[in-house]
Structures are given as structure tokens and as C-alpha cells.
Amino acid sequence: MASLKKEIKFSGVGIHSGAKTNVVIKPSAKPGIVFKRTDIKGGPIPADYKNVFDITRWNTTIGTFPNQVQTIEHLMAALFICGIDSVVVEIDGPETPVMDGSAKQFIEKLLKNQKPGKTGIRIIVKKEIVAHRREVIRKLPLLSRLVLFLHNLKTGRRENGFVKLSPNPDGLLIRATLDYPDKIIGVQSAEFFFDGTDKTRQNFVKNFAASRTFGRVWEWEYMKKRGMGLGADLSNVIALSDTGAGTINKLYSPDEFVRHKIIDAVGDLFTSGGLVYGTFESYKGSHGLNNLALRKLFENPDNYEIAGA
């Protein structure tokens, strides 16, 4: 169990809410990542997969309205990579700041104040788990499903994504594949392995941490009408052109899109409470799919084993 030497602070705008928030991450002697809204009355909000309720948005939101925090996935990825599993995250607004759209700035702050501790919890996958996109869609309200159908007609996207978890005794292996109709993305795949060693940590810092979130320019208006993307701009989002053939701002690498999906997967998996020992295969994955995979994993004790403390 590891925490921080001292509290750290940062501020920024939420990519969906557009609200400027101030965050203070405080060391804690108690295990777990817990968020606490300081601007409203409400109890602590554990960053736990069971506490992810809203899967209709393009982010990971914990808690129930109004005592909730949106878009925790990039910070959660940074905490995981830095080996920090016992802190309180105080925030004076509804959403974690997006910063530059990646996990890099979070990691830079956390690594400077990292306090070594005991090896954390390992969650050992014992049986294969598969979560399908259609299962997520079935949980959506009828109107949301209709809107999604019309959106997919316009983009040409098929809802055939899935996430598969299978045993892997060596650590966490994430294989992510994107399949977009946009020419600039197309089919992209990336792989990341993590076992808690400094070598695998530095691989993430060097090759994945700076990869930014992305979206189509025309979708910004679509999202803003639905209360999302209010804080999105060219400083924190890779903006695809209307034709999908290029981007308005410069890419760090041609496959930055799928590398960012690795960040999302790492952050979402940390809502399990530990390091998942398993192979995580994601095809056209999403936050909703990641959460569903964890719910399926933990619904049966035969699917997993807990080790460490």
C-alpha cells in the first residue's frame, strides 16, 4: 500500500462540464482511492467499479448526482502507474481537470511525491470473461439508444465492440484495437504490459502517458447540446477534421489514438482496487465496456483470486 509524501495540488477545466476545479490529493493511511467533493455536502466517493453508475457518457463517472465526480480515468491511470493506492482526492467541482488531455501531467506531479510502500493487492483472473458492446447498449434508455443509432448512421460505426479478460500469471497485458471509419485512424492496435516493475512503469511514461483524448470537430456541437465537451479545445483534444482524413492539431505519433485508449483502460481497471493479473483484450472498447468486464469478473468468486495486502 503506497501513498504520497505530501499533498499535491493542481487546477484545470473539466472537458465535459467546462467547470474549473481545484484538486488536492492527500496522503491517506486507509487503503483505496477516495474522492471527496468540497463544494457540496456529501460523503466520500470511492473510486470503485461498483460506484460507476453513469455509462452513457464518454468518460468514467463515480457517485450519484449531485455527489459525483466525472472523468476520473486519466488521474486513476496515473495513480496506478505510480503505485499509489491510498489517497483522498479533494475536488471543488463536478469533474477532474482534463489538463492536456493525457495522463502525463498527473504522473509528473505524482512521481515527485511518491512514498514507497508495500506491494498492493493483486487480482488474479482465473477464468475468461467477455463483455460485449450490445450488453452495454441494452442498459441505455430507449431515447439514448435511438440517438446512438442515428449517430452511427452518420459516422458509419458498427457497435460490435467487446472486451475479454483471460488469465495471465505474469501481470497485466492490455491489447487494444480501434476500428474507425475515419481515414486518419482506421484500424490501430497497441499493446502494454505492466507488472509493477520500474521497467514497465517507464515504458508507460515514455510511450503512452502523453497520448491525448480525441474527437471529431462536428461532434463537439453534438456533445455540447447534451452537456458534454463544454471544456474541449485544441489544447486538450486531438481534433479530427470533418472528413476524418486528418487532424487540425499535430499528432505526437500516428497511433496516438489507440495509445490513449490504453490510458483509459489502465485507469478504468484500477477501479478494481488493485493490479489485475490477466490479459485484457479490447476491440472498439469503451468506458462502459471496461466497467462491465469488471462487474462480470467480480460477480462470481470462481472468476478471480485476491493476493497481497
N, C-alpha and C positions, 0 to 999 in steps of 0.2 A: 504494500500500500504506500503510495507516494503522494506528496503534496507539494507546496511551494515554500520557499524560504521566507518570502514576504508577499503581501498582496500586490497585485498589479492592476493597472487601470488603463482603459482605452475608451475612445468615443467614436461615434460614426453614425451613419444613416442606415436604416433598415431598407433592404432592397425592395420589399413588398409594401411595407407600411409607409415608407418615406419619412418615418419619425427619427429624429436624432436622439440617440440614447447614450448614456454613460454606464460603463460596466466596471465593476470592481470584483476581481477574483481573489477570494480569501482562502488561506490555508484552513484545513479542517482536520480534526483528529478522527472524525467519523468517516467510514468508507462511503464512497459514492459521489457522483456529481449531482449537486442540487442547485437549482435556480431559485432566486427569490426576487420578486417584484418589489421595489421600494417605493413606487409611485402610487400603489393602491393597497388596500387591505386584502390580505390573502396569505395562505400558508405557503410553505416550501413546495417547490415543484421538482420532484425527482426526474432526472434525465433518464427515464426508464422506458423500454419499449412498450410496456403496458400503459404508459402515460401518454402515448402518442395517439391522439383521438382524431385529428383532422387530417385525412389523407387526400382531400380534394385539392389542396394547394400544391404548388410546385416547390415544396420545402418540407422540412420536418418541424412540426409544431407540437409542443408538450403542454399539458394542462388543459383546463376548460375555461371558456370565455367567462369573465374577463381576465381571470387569473391564469394567463398562459404566456408562453414565450415562443415566438416564431423563429424559424431559420437558425436552428442550433447546430446544424450538421457540420459546418466548417470549423467552428470552435471545438466541437466534440472530436473531430478528426485530429485537430492539433493537440488536444489534451491526451488522446490515445497515443499518438506518436511520441509524445514527450513522456509517456509513462506516468501520467498524473491521474489518479483515480479517487482523490478525496479533497474536494474543494467546494466552496459555496460561491456561486456566481450571482452577485447582486446586480440588478439591472433596473433602471428607472423608466422603462418603456416597454412596449409590446414585442420588440424584435431585436435580436442580436445584430449589431452592426455588420454590414457586408464587407467593410473595409475595401480592399481592391478586388473582391470577388473570388478570392482564393483562401488558402489556409496559411499562406506564408507569413503574414504579419503577426498572426496569433502565435505561430511556432517560434518566431524570433523572440517575442516577449517571454514566452513560457520557458524556453531553454535557458535564458539568462537567470531565471529564478527557480529552477528545478531543484527539488530536495530529494535526494535518493532515498528509497525505501525498500521494503520487502517486495518480492515478486507478487504480483497481483493474482486475481482469480483467472483461471483458465477454464474455458467452457469447451469441452471436448465433444465434438459431433460424432455420434455413434451410428446413426442411420441417415440415409439420404432423405432430404426434404426438398419438395418442389413447390413453388408458388407461381401461379400464372396471372398474367395481367387481367384476364377476363374475370378472375375472382375478385380483384380489386374493383373493377368496373361495376360488378353486380351489387356492391355495397353502396354505390353512389345513388343519390336521389334521381328520380326519373328525369327531371329537368337537366341535371348535370350530365346525365348520360346522353341526352339529346344534343346538348351544346357540344359535348366531346365528339359525337358522331359528325356533326356539321363541320367542326374544326378539322377533323381528319379527312373529310371530303375535300377541303380546301388544300390541305398540306400533302395529301396522298399517303399519310402514315397509316400503317396497319397495327392493330392492337394485339399482337401475337408475342409480346414480351414474356419473359419468365426469369426466375431466379432459382438456382439449385444449390443447396448446401449438401456436401458429402464429406465423409471422414478424411482427415489428413493429420497424421501423427506428428508432423514436423512444425506446424504453425498455421498461420492464416495465409492462404493463397487466393487472391482475387483475380479472376479473369473477367474482364468487362468488354462487351461488344456493343457498339452503336450501329444502327442501320437507319439512316435518314435519307429522305428523297433529295435533300439539298446537296448539290454537287460538291460544295466545299467540305462537307462532312462525309457523305456516302457511308461506306462500311469501314469502321475503325475498331481495332482491338488493342487492348493493353493488358499487362499482367503485373501484379505487385505481390511480393511475398514479404511477410513480417513474422518474426519470431521473438521480438523483444530485444534483439542484439543491436549494438550501435551501427553495425554494417547495414542492416535492413532499415534502420531509422534514417541513416544518412542517404540511402537510396531514395526514400520518400522525399526528404528535404530537397535533394538535388533535382529529382526528375518529375515530381508530382505536385509538390506543395504550392508552387506559384501558378498552377493552371487555373484559369478563371471560368466562372459560370458563363453561359451563353444563351442567346435567344435571337429570334428574328425581329427586325425593326417593326414590321407591321403588327407583330404580336403584342408589342408594348401597349398599343391603344386597346387591344382586346383585353389584356390583363388589367390595365388601369380602370376600365369600366367595371371590373369585378373586384376592385380593391387590392390588386396585386401589381407589382412592378412600379410602384409610385416613386421609389428611390433609385430606379435603374438609370444609368447613364453610361457614357463611353469610358468612364474611369473605373467602372466595376463590372462591366459585362462585355463579352465579345459579341458584337452586333453583326448578325448576318444581313447581307443585302436583301432587298425584296425578291430578287431572283434566286437567291440561295447559291449563287455561283462564287461569291466571295464574301469578305468581311469589310466593314467600314474601318475598324481599327486593326492594328497589326497583330498577327498571331505570334506567340512565342515558339510554337512548333506546329507542324501540320496536324498532328494528332492531339492538340491541346484539349479538344472537346472530350475525348474519351478519358484522357488523364484526369480531367476534372470529375468525371463520373467515379473514378477511383477514390477521390477525396470524399465524395458523397457517400459511397459505400462504407468507407472506413468510419466516418462519423456516425452513420446510422447503425452500424454493427456494434459500436461502443455503447449504445443504449441497452445492450445485453448485460452490461455491468462488468465485462472482462474481455480477455483476449480469446476470441473464438478460434479454436483449433479445428480447421476444416477448409475445404476448397469451396469458395463462393463464386459460382459462375453466374454472370448476369448478362442476359441478352435483352437489349432495349429496356434496361432496368429503370426503376423509379423509386422515390422515397416510399410510396405506398407498398410496392413490391418488397422492398427491403424489410419493412416493418412486418408485413405478412409472413415472410420467411422466418423471422424470429418468433412470431406468435405460434407458428406451426412447430418450430423446433421445441419450444418450451411447453407445449400443450401435453406432451407425453414424456414422462421421466425416462422412458426407454430410449429416447432420441439423443440423450446427452448425458455427460458426466461432469461434475464440478470438481476441480482440483485447485490446490493453492489456497492462500488466505490473504 
